[in-house]
Structures are given as structure tokens and as C-alpha cells.
Amino acid sequence: MDLKIINKTADEISIEFIGEGHTILNLLRTELLLDERVTLATYDTKFPVMDNPVFRLKTSGADPMVVLREAAAKIIGQCDTFSSEFAAAAK
């Protein structure tokens, strides 16, 4: 996955996700919106097939990079849990 940070301030970040689509961005947005420090988590694709989506995160009183890393870690944990439980159920 290739990312390009377009803009970063103390409470906001915009990131271009190169070659990614709705699947990962919607999951990330959903997880971020559960965090009380997040005031905005959204993404935009101007033309879904040809443009790279831009994700925008705005926080209140927290570094957006830290909040983003924490959300990604939670998602990874959820995937690991699912993988383990699925493997046990599939035996």
C-alpha cells in the first residue's frame, strides 16, 4: 500500500491512498469514528476508477498520526482475532 501525506497540522491530516479503494478506507473511517478524539474521518474519490482516494482525519486534542496508528492497530487486532477464531471453527 502506498500513501502520500498531502497535508498535516497539529489536529488534521490528509492522505492520498494510491491504488486503494473503498474496502480499506471505509473500514478505517468506521474505526476512527468510534474514537471520541475524532471530529471528522472521511474520504473522497473524484472518479473511482482513475483517481486515488484522499482520506481526511481531524481530531480534537490529539495528534492525528497517533490516532490513525491506534485505529490501524485495532483493525489488525480484529483481523487476527477473526483469523484465529475462523481457523478453530474450520477444524
C-alpha positions as a printed Julia matrix, in Angstrom:
91×3 Matrix{Float64}:
   0.0     0.0     0.0
   1.41    3.37   -1.0
   0.43    6.51    0.89
   1.2    10.14    0.29
   0.69   12.68    3.06
  -0.8    15.73    1.38
  -1.18   17.95    4.42
  -0.57   17.61    8.16
  -1.22   20.0    11.02
  -1.45   19.5    14.78
  -5.04   18.28   14.52
  -5.6    17.32   10.89
  -4.11   15.11    8.21
  -4.95   14.43    4.56
  -3.54   11.28    2.97
  -3.73   10.04   -0.61
  -4.14    6.26   -0.75
  -2.55    5.18   -4.01
  -4.27    2.25   -5.67
  -6.72    1.62   -2.81
 -10.5     1.57   -2.85
 -13.5     1.71   -0.57
 -12.8    -1.52    1.32
  -9.84   -0.41    3.45
 -10.88    3.25    3.6
 -14.41    2.51    4.79
 -13.07    0.14    7.46
 -10.57    2.76    8.63
 -13.2     5.51    8.64
 -15.61    3.36   10.64
 -12.98    2.52   13.27
 -11.84    6.14   13.56
 -15.38    7.44   14.07
 -15.62    5.29   17.22
 -12.81    7.34   18.79
 -14.03   10.32   20.83
 -10.94   12.32   19.81
 -12.02   12.21   16.15
 -14.17   15.07   14.89
 -14.0    14.11   11.21
 -13.0    10.99    9.32
 -13.91   10.84    5.66
 -12.54   10.09    2.24
 -13.27   11.22   -1.27
 -12.77    9.71   -4.69
 -13.38   12.07   -7.54
 -13.54    9.35  -10.17
 -13.45    5.86   -8.63
 -11.54    4.03  -11.35
  -8.89    6.61  -12.2
  -8.29    8.74   -9.09
  -6.61    7.82   -5.85
  -8.87    8.47   -2.85
  -7.91   11.13   -0.32
  -8.6    10.39    3.34
  -9.1    13.29    5.74
  -8.86   12.99    9.52
  -9.47   15.78   12.01
  -9.01   15.35   15.75
  -9.68   17.3    18.89
  -6.71   17.46   21.25
  -4.77   14.56   19.73
  -2.1    14.05   17.1
  -3.92   12.63   14.05
  -0.95   10.35   13.23
  -1.18    8.75   16.69
  -4.96    8.32   16.38
  -4.56    6.81   12.9
  -1.88    4.36   14.09
  -4.04    3.29   17.03
  -7.03    2.69   14.75
  -4.88    0.64   12.37
  -3.6    -1.44   15.31
  -7.19   -2.11   16.44
  -8.14   -3.25   12.94
  -5.12   -5.56   12.79
  -6.11   -6.99   16.18
  -9.66   -7.61   14.96
  -8.34   -9.38   11.85
  -6.01  -11.54   13.96
  -8.9   -12.48   16.27
 -11.14  -13.34   13.34
  -8.41  -15.41   11.71
  -7.81  -17.42   14.89
 -11.5   -17.98   15.56
 -12.16  -18.93   11.96
  -9.26  -21.4    11.95
 -10.59  -23.01   15.14
 -14.12  -23.22   13.75
 -12.96  -24.65   10.43
 -11.19  -27.65   12.01
